[in-house]
Amino acid sequence: MSKGAEACGISQSAATQHVKELERRLGTVLFDRGKRPLQLTEAGRIYAGFARDVVRLEERMERAIDAVERGGTLRVASIYSIGLTDMNRLQERFAAANPHAHLHVEYMRPERVYESVRTDAADLGLVSYPESSREIAAIPWREEEMQLAVPPSHLFAARAEVEPWELAGHDFIAFDEDLSIRRELDRFFRARNVEIRVAMHFDNIQTIKEAVALGNGIAILPARTMQTEIAQSRLVAVRLNAPGLVRPIGVVHCKRHTLTGAAREFLGLLDGA
């Protein structure tokens, strides 16, 4: 009885009372309490057999419902940089695992991702520096190393590593001041007493990469987002001597809503992405 109670996550006394109530309702005895260890009576064996059938049917029902939930459309709101670097691969893997479901992705600024999730316009949101709130649950995904982005002609391009203080005096392409990544980088520079010279600022990584490639300045960006430009020899990524400088990426969803089977499937795909 104690092992059964533990398996069900209840106290032994609660399990005992449940069995007694069940015997009272059925009008029979389920356990032969005169034997040790405790044994089922004939009525108890019949009840146990039917109970096992009920559990199996419930599992089949849950699998059937889950299959239905995986159909339809999974709505994902994503910041631009995640969509451009990861979404094509994720969409292919999702389609292979869920042939009856459709993945609909919209790209937007971070504040709009949170708003879409909060107002049920999106089932999941992909953001950097994810934050939980009273309405929003945040699930960590990965951390992306931040590196210095420079054009191939820049004097730092031939370096294996650059110290943060060396960035002072160089034209810097920054993020807009209302973005989390800008606030984190500002804190990074303040902690090291480095004053940067902001030449331009933009609200997305793609535009910043283009400005750097055109020679308008240097920037600090997630290394993962520069792979295409590096392969095209338009950008060079240089390591910063800044252990722990990363961009955390995560998934947000509304606490009020239960995740569908398709949403859970999508979250499972992120583990290998």
C-alpha positions as CSV (number, residue, x, y, z in Angstrom):
1,M,0.0,0.0,0.0
2,S,2.8,2.4,0.8
3,K,4.6,1.7,-2.5
4,G,1.3,2.3,-4.4
5,A,0.8,5.5,-2.6
6,E,4.3,6.7,-3.4
7,A,3.8,5.8,-7.1
8,C,0.6,7.9,-7.1
9,G,2.2,10.8,-5.3
10,I,-0.2,10.6,-2.3
11,S,0.2,9.7,1.4
12,Q,-0.3,6.1,2.6
13,S,-3.3,7.1,4.7
14,A,-4.9,8.8,1.6
15,A,-4.4,5.6,-0.4
16,T,-5.9,3.5,2.3
17,Q,-8.9,5.7,2.6
18,H,-9.3,5.6,-1.2
19,V,-9.3,1.8,-1.3
20,K,-11.8,1.6,1.6
21,E,-14.1,4.1,-0.2
22,L,-13.8,2.1,-3.4
23,E,-14.7,-1.2,-1.6
24,R,-17.7,0.6,0.0
25,R,-18.9,1.8,-3.3
26,L,-18.5,-1.6,-5.0
27,G,-19.9,-3.5,-2.1
28,T,-17.0,-6.0,-2.0
29,V,-13.5,-6.5,-0.6
30,L,-10.6,-6.0,-3.0
31,F,-7.8,-7.0,-0.7
32,D,-7.4,-10.1,1.5
33,R,-6.0,-8.3,4.6
34,G,-5.5,-11.6,6.5
35,K,-2.5,-12.5,4.3
36,R,1.0,-11.0,4.2
37,P,2.0,-9.7,1.9
38,L,-1.3,-8.2,1.0
39,Q,-3.1,-10.0,-1.8
40,L,-6.0,-9.3,-4.1
41,T,-9.3,-11.1,-3.7
42,E,-11.0,-12.5,-6.8
43,A,-13.0,-9.3,-7.0
44,G,-9.8,-7.3,-6.7
45,R,-8.2,-9.2,-9.6
46,I,-11.2,-8.5,-11.8
47,Y,-11.1,-4.8,-10.8
48,A,-7.4,-4.5,-11.4
49,G,-7.8,-6.0,-14.9
50,F,-10.4,-3.5,-15.9
51,A,-8.4,-0.7,-14.3
52,R,-5.4,-1.6,-16.5
53,D,-7.7,-1.6,-19.6
54,V,-9.0,1.9,-18.6
55,V,-5.4,3.2,-18.3
56,R,-4.5,1.8,-21.7
57,L,-7.6,3.4,-23.2
58,E,-6.7,6.7,-21.6
59,E,-3.2,6.6,-23.1
60,R,-4.7,5.8,-26.6
61,M,-7.1,8.7,-26.2
62,E,-4.3,11.1,-25.2
63,R,-2.2,10.0,-28.2
64,A,-5.2,10.4,-30.5
65,I,-5.9,13.9,-29.2
66,D,-2.2,14.8,-29.4
67,A,-2.2,13.7,-33.1
68,V,-5.2,16.0,-33.8
69,E,-3.5,18.9,-32.0
70,R,-0.4,18.4,-34.2
71,G,-2.5,19.2,-37.1
72,G,-3.7,22.7,-38.1
73,T,-1.3,25.6,-37.8
74,L,1.4,26.4,-35.3
75,R,1.9,30.2,-35.2
76,V,5.4,31.4,-34.3
77,A,6.5,35.0,-33.9
78,S,10.3,35.5,-34.2
79,I,12.8,38.3,-34.1
80,Y,14.5,38.7,-37.5
81,S,17.9,37.3,-36.6
82,I,16.6,34.0,-35.4
83,G,14.4,33.6,-38.3
84,L,17.1,34.3,-40.9
85,T,19.6,31.9,-39.3
86,D,17.5,29.0,-38.1
87,M,13.9,29.0,-39.4
88,N,14.4,27.3,-42.8
89,R,16.0,24.3,-41.1
90,L,13.4,24.2,-38.4
91,Q,10.5,24.4,-40.9
92,E,11.9,21.4,-42.8
93,R,12.4,19.3,-39.7
94,F,8.9,20.3,-38.4
95,A,7.2,19.4,-41.7
96,A,8.9,16.0,-41.7
97,A,7.8,15.2,-38.2
98,N,4.3,16.7,-38.5
99,P,3.1,16.2,-42.1
100,H,-0.5,17.3,-41.2
101,A,0.5,20.5,-39.5
102,H,1.5,23.9,-40.9
103,L,4.2,26.1,-39.4
104,H,3.4,29.8,-39.9
105,V,6.2,32.2,-39.0
106,E,6.1,36.0,-38.7
107,Y,9.1,38.2,-38.1
108,M,8.9,41.3,-35.9
109,R,10.6,43.4,-33.3
110,P,11.0,41.9,-29.8
111,E,8.2,43.9,-28.2
112,R,5.8,42.8,-30.8
113,V,6.7,39.1,-30.3
114,Y,5.7,39.4,-26.6
115,E,2.5,41.2,-27.6
116,S,1.6,38.5,-30.2
117,V,2.1,35.8,-27.6
118,R,0.2,37.8,-24.9
119,T,-2.8,38.4,-27.2
120,D,-2.9,34.9,-28.6
121,A,-1.8,36.0,-32.1
122,A,1.1,33.6,-31.8
123,D,1.4,30.2,-30.0
124,L,5.2,30.6,-29.4
125,G,7.7,33.5,-29.6
126,L,11.4,33.3,-30.3
127,V,13.4,36.2,-28.7
128,S,16.8,37.2,-27.4
129,Y,17.2,37.9,-23.7
130,P,13.9,36.1,-22.9
131,E,12.0,37.4,-19.8
132,S,9.2,35.8,-17.8
133,S,6.3,37.9,-16.4
134,R,2.9,37.4,-14.8
135,E,1.5,36.4,-18.2
136,I,4.5,35.1,-20.1
137,A,6.6,32.0,-19.5
138,A,10.2,32.0,-20.8
139,I,12.1,28.8,-21.8
140,P,15.9,29.1,-22.3
141,W,17.1,27.7,-25.7
142,R,20.8,28.5,-26.2
143,E,23.5,31.1,-25.6
144,E,25.3,32.6,-28.6
145,E,28.9,33.9,-28.3
146,M,29.3,37.6,-29.2
147,Q,32.2,38.6,-31.4
148,L,33.5,41.7,-33.1
149,A,32.3,42.2,-36.7
150,V,34.6,44.1,-39.0
151,P,35.1,44.6,-42.7
152,P,37.9,42.6,-44.3
153,S,39.9,45.8,-44.8
154,H,39.8,46.8,-41.1
155,L,43.1,46.6,-39.1
156,F,41.4,44.2,-36.6
157,A,40.6,41.7,-39.4
158,A,44.0,40.1,-39.1
159,R,43.8,39.8,-35.4
160,A,42.9,36.5,-33.6
161,E,41.6,38.4,-30.6
162,V,40.8,42.0,-29.5
163,E,40.6,43.6,-26.1
164,P,37.5,45.6,-25.3
165,W,39.4,48.7,-24.5
166,E,40.8,48.7,-28.1
167,L,37.4,49.5,-29.4
168,A,37.5,53.0,-28.0
169,G,37.8,55.6,-30.8
170,H,36.5,53.4,-33.6
171,D,33.2,54.2,-35.3
172,F,30.7,51.7,-33.8
173,I,27.5,50.5,-35.3
174,A,25.1,50.0,-32.4
175,F,21.6,48.7,-31.8
176,D,18.7,51.0,-31.0
177,E,18.7,52.1,-27.4
178,D,15.3,50.5,-26.6
179,L,16.6,46.9,-27.4
180,S,17.8,44.5,-24.7
181,I,21.0,43.7,-26.6
182,R,21.9,47.4,-26.7
183,R,21.4,47.7,-22.9
184,E,23.5,44.7,-22.3
185,L,26.3,46.0,-24.5
186,D,26.1,49.4,-22.8
187,R,26.5,47.7,-19.4
188,F,29.4,45.7,-20.8
189,F,31.3,48.8,-21.9
190,R,30.5,50.7,-18.7
191,A,31.8,47.9,-16.6
192,R,35.2,48.2,-18.4
193,N,35.2,52.0,-18.6
194,V,35.2,51.9,-22.4
195,E,33.7,54.8,-24.2
196,I,32.5,53.9,-27.7
197,R,31.8,56.3,-30.5
198,V,28.3,55.4,-31.9
199,A,28.3,56.3,-35.6
200,M,25.0,54.7,-36.5
201,H,22.3,52.6,-34.7
202,F,19.7,50.2,-36.1
203,D,17.0,47.9,-34.8
204,N,18.1,44.7,-36.4
205,I,21.3,42.6,-37.0
206,Q,20.9,42.4,-40.8
207,T,21.1,46.2,-41.3
208,I,24.0,46.4,-38.8
209,K,25.9,43.7,-40.8
210,E,25.4,45.6,-44.0
211,A,26.6,48.8,-42.5
212,V,29.8,47.1,-41.2
213,A,30.4,45.4,-44.6
214,L,30.1,48.8,-46.3
215,G,32.9,50.2,-44.0
216,N,30.7,52.4,-41.9
217,G,32.1,51.1,-38.6
218,I,32.5,48.0,-36.5
219,A,30.0,46.1,-34.3
220,I,29.5,43.4,-31.7
221,L,27.2,40.7,-32.9
222,P,26.3,37.1,-32.3
223,A,28.9,35.0,-34.2
224,R,26.2,32.7,-35.4
225,T,24.5,35.4,-37.3
226,M,27.6,36.3,-39.4
227,Q,28.2,33.0,-41.0
228,T,26.8,33.9,-44.5
229,E,28.7,37.2,-44.7
230,I,31.9,35.5,-43.5
231,A,31.6,32.8,-46.2
232,Q,31.1,35.6,-48.8
233,S,34.2,37.4,-47.5
234,R,32.1,40.5,-46.7
235,L,32.7,40.3,-42.9
236,V,35.3,39.0,-40.5
237,A,34.4,37.9,-37.0
238,V,37.1,38.5,-34.4
239,R,37.0,37.0,-30.9
240,L,36.7,39.5,-28.0
241,N,38.6,38.9,-24.8
242,A,35.3,39.0,-23.0
243,P,34.4,35.7,-21.3
244,G,30.6,35.4,-20.7
245,L,29.6,37.9,-23.3
246,V,26.7,36.0,-24.9
247,R,23.3,36.6,-26.4
248,P,20.8,34.3,-24.7
249,I,18.0,33.0,-26.9
250,G,14.7,31.6,-25.7
251,V,11.1,30.7,-26.3
252,V,8.1,32.6,-24.8
253,H,4.5,31.5,-24.5
254,C,1.4,32.6,-22.7
255,K,0.9,31.0,-19.3
256,R,-2.9,30.9,-19.7
257,H,-2.8,28.5,-22.6
258,T,-1.8,24.8,-22.6
259,L,0.9,24.0,-25.3
260,T,-0.5,22.0,-28.1
261,G,1.1,18.8,-29.4
262,A,2.5,20.7,-32.4
263,A,4.0,23.3,-30.0
264,R,5.6,20.7,-27.9
265,E,7.0,19.0,-31.0
266,F,8.5,22.3,-32.2
267,L,10.2,22.8,-28.7
268,G,11.6,19.4,-29.0
269,L,13.2,20.3,-32.4
270,L,15.0,23.2,-30.8
271,D,17.2,20.9,-28.6
272,G,19.1,19.8,-31.7
273,A,19.1,23.2,-33.5
